[in-house]
Amino acid sequence: MDDLDRQLLNRLQSDFPLTSAPYQLLGEELGLNEAEVLERIGRLKEQGIIRRIGASFNSNGLGYVSSLIALKVPEEQLATVASVVNSYPGVTHNYQRNHAYNLWFTLIAPSSAELMNTLKEIQTKIGDLPYLNLPARRVFKIKAQFSF
Amino acid sequence: MQTDQDIAIVRVLQGDIPLVARPFLEIANQLGISEADLLQKISEMHNQGVIRRFGAILRHRQAGITANAMVVWRVPAEDIERVGTIMAQSPAVTHCYERPTGPDWPYNLYTMIHGRSTEECEEVVQKLAQLTNIKECQLLYGIKEYKKTSMQYFK
């Protein structure tokens, strides 16, 4: 990554130009032509640094509900339980963390009832492990952007 | 409520837009609408907060930001607004939420902190503790990433 890549990454994460030729506009700002911008972005994608370019939706705004779930999983069952949890498309993040509650995942569903059903279904499959259901009461910040 | 067309737009934009000079034209053609109408619709969704952010979504681990700490804080209920507001201002904090407590779980404020090392995360936590005078917290580091993806709505 050179300095221009870093500038491009910073710029691409916020205020992406919602215009007909966005990469031309970004190029003008950074002193690159459109083809060079496209080539650099292509490389950052190949390197796995850019996952995608698109929209992050507010799940509530689309009528969905979400929660954060913590599970206490016996160490030797962790891989199995994690793969059961991962098999649900509403699970978008799933991490092992250093705590007695050692598996933490986010769950998004079209309604509270469906969220609870999914949670029950997971619990049935994994043998009713101790858990916390922690839906956000209030959001103070969501800004998953990183400066380079 | 969303129209069928809104839903079709969400389905495309939640993925990766094509890496071409005129990506919105390509998407508009695919959806059978004009590029201008598509751009107008995206701006509306953005202004309404339905689209929280439009742009590049990174794999921050690949970009050298390898440590992620979920820090859980025990904050007196009447103090949560003040503390949440202060913590949210820190650039190192990417997410800050109030969540309910449980019988064996007294923590009610959550901050996600990303850094280049665990030391960097710990420095941020110390600073947040000083700024807010909230001392009771735990750092839960991500030891293993089992899944990290974007939600596929309306699938």
Interface residues (C-beta under 8 A of the other chain):
Chain A: M1 L9 L12 Q13 S14 D15 F16 L18 T19 S20 A21 P22 Y23 Q24 E34 L38 I41 G42 K45 Q47 G48 I49 I50 R51 R52 I53 G54 A55 S56 F57 N58 S59 G61 L62 G63 Y64 L68 A70 A82 S83 V85 N86 P89 G90 V91 T92 H93 N94 Y95 Q96 R97 N98 H99 Y101 L103 W104 F105 I108 L132 L134 P135 A136 R137 R138 V139 F140 K141 I142 K143 A144 Q145 F146 S147 F148
Chain B: M1 Q2 V10 L13 Q14 G15 D16 I17 L19 V20 A21 R22 P23 F24 L25 E35 L39 I42 S43 M45 H46 Q48 G49 V50 I51 R52 R53 F54 G55 A56 I57 L58 R59 H60 Q62 A63 I65 N68 M70 I80 G84 T85 M87 A88 P91 V93 T94 H95 C96 Y97 E98 R99 P100 G102 W105 Y110 H114 Q138 L140 Y141 G142 I143 K144 E145 Y146 K147 K148 T149 S150 M151 Q152 Y153 F154 K155
